[in-house]
Each structure stands twice: as C-alpha cells, then as structure tokens.
Amino acid sequence: MHAMTAAHRTLPLGSIVRVTNVKTGRVALVRITDRGPFIEGRILDLSEAAAKKVDVWQAGVARVRLEVLRTPSSAETDGRWAVQIGAFEEEESANKVVASLSRRYHAAKVQCFSSPIGNWWVRVRVPDDDRKLADEVVQDTQTAEGAVFLVRLD
C-alpha cells in the first residue's frame, strides 16, 4: 500500500512501468507486484502511494498512459498463462461455472477460489500454461456472472 507498486494482468511480475495521468500529467514509476484489475476496461491497479503520486487517489479511476520500461522476461513469448473469470458473489455460482468449464475443457485444470475482496473467482489452467491455448479459452468463454481475462501467472 505504501510502496510504488501496481497490479497488471499480463506484464511479468517485477516489471517497471511509467504511469502518466493523462489529465494532469503527473507521473510515477511503479513495479508490477500483483495481478489485476479484474474489472472490464481497467488496465492497472495502483497502490495507495502510486495513486497519490499520479493524482488518482481522490478520483479513484483515471485515464493513464502506461509505458513499460523494463521486464524481467519477455512480456509476449515467455510466461505461464491462465484464464481468470470473476467475480461471483456466491461460491455455488462459481462452482457451477467450474463444472461447466471442466466438461468443456477436459485437458484444463479449472479452479474456484476466494478473491482478496471476498467474492469468488474461477481460473482455467490450460495444458503447459500455454498463452495461445489460454487466448483461445478467453475467446470461446462467456459467462453472465463475470468478465473473462487472460492472466499471466509468473
């Protein structure tokens, strides 16, 4: 919360990015330390310190420009990939989606788990954590309960 950090769905953990508030021009350098945001239309979740530095703290949401300065590994070709679906208010609803996806994707490992904010998420781990396969699952999966996101696990 007090460090200059952020969450991003697909950049490698440890990546350094420059975040610029498009409206105010305020800038911060942050390290990607977590996954998220899992809200359609958002690309980055900033820590409290980073949000204050780029003048997003009061508004809560702002248009930002993201520039990748350094990554510990290739942002496109390397990595372990999965599909994240959420958020479900009830574990039972998430488990129904798990059952459906497990029948549909026999070779994938489908998990249900509690999110840090108290709702339920479903994650599909494709064979070999392959990005191409995960992309195909994202394109082929629709749920009424939550958005479907490609996420990097490393």
N, C-alpha and C positions, 0 to 999 in steps of 0.2 A: 504494500500500500504506500509506503514512504520511499520506495526506490523508483528509479526511472525505468519502469517496465511496462510491458503490454502483452496482450493475448492476440494471436492471429491463428487462423485455421490451417494455413498451409506453409508458411515460412518455417525453415528449420529452427528448432529451439536454439537460442544463443545468437540468433541473427541480430544485427544492429541496424535500426532504421531511423530515418529522419522523418518526423511527423510535423507537418505545417498546417495550422489552422488557416483555411482558405480565406475566411472573412477578416481575420485580424492580422495574419502574417506571423503570428507567434510560432516559434519552432522549438522542438525538443528532440534530443537523441534518446532512443529507448532500446532496451534489449527485449527480445521476444522470449518470455519465460513460461507461457501458458497457452492453452488452446481456447479458442472462442473468437469472436462472439457467435453465439448460436441464435441470432436474430436476423431474419432476412433483411438485406440491404445494408448491413453494417459490416465493416471490414476489419475493425480493430477495437479492442477494449483497452483503455489506458488505465494505469494505476492512478491513484489519487494525486500523487506528486506530479506525474506526467500530465494529467488533465489540468491541473492548476497552471503548470508551465506553459501549455499551449492555449490557455484561456478557454477550456471546455468545461471546467468544473461547474460553474453556475448553470450553464445551458444543459449540460448532461449529454447532449448529442450535437455534433457539428460536422460540417464537411471538412475533410482533411485531405492533404496530399501525402502520399507515403512513398518515400524513396529508400530502397534497400541499399545500404552502404557496405555491409559485409555479412556473409553467411558462412557457417562452419562446414557446410557441404552444399552440393548443388541444390538449388531451390526447385529444379524441374525434374531431373533424372534420378536422383537418389531418393532414399527415404522409404518408410513404411507407411502405407496408406490405408484408410478405412472410410466408412460412410457413417455419419452421425445423423440421427433423427431425433427430434425432440421439439417441444417439451410436452410431456404428458402429465396431467395433474394426478392421475391415478395409476398405480403400478399395474393394475389389471388391464388397463387400456394398452400400456406399453407391452405387456406380456402377450396380448393378442396380436400385436404387430410382429413381435418376435416369432410367434408360432407361424404366422403367415409367411414371413420372410425366410424362415428356416425351411419351409416346404418348397419355396420358390428357388432358393439358392442353396442347394444341397451341400456344395463344397465349402460354403462360407460358414464362419462361426458368428452367430448372432447373439448378442448380449443385451441385457437390460440392467441399468444401474441408476442409482440415485445421483442427481446432479448436486453441485455445491449450493444451488439456490433452492433446493427442496423439491423439485419436480423430478420426472423420470426421463431418461434418455435411452435410446436404443442405438447400438453400434454394430455394424456389419463389418467383420474382418474377412476380407477375401483371401483366397489362397495366395501365399507368398507375399501378402500385403502389397500387391501389385497396383500401381496407380491406374493403369489402363483398365483393369477389371473394376477397380473402385469407381472410376469415372462412368463406366457402363452401368453400374448399380445405381449411381446418382441419377443418370438419365432415365433409367427404367422404373424408378421408385417414386410413388406419390402416396402421401397419406393426408388425411383430413386433419390429423392431430398435430402435425408439426412439420417444419421445413426439413429438407434433406440437404446435407452438406458434405462435401469432400473434406476430410481432415488428415493431416499428417500426424503420425504417432511419435515421431522422433524429432 
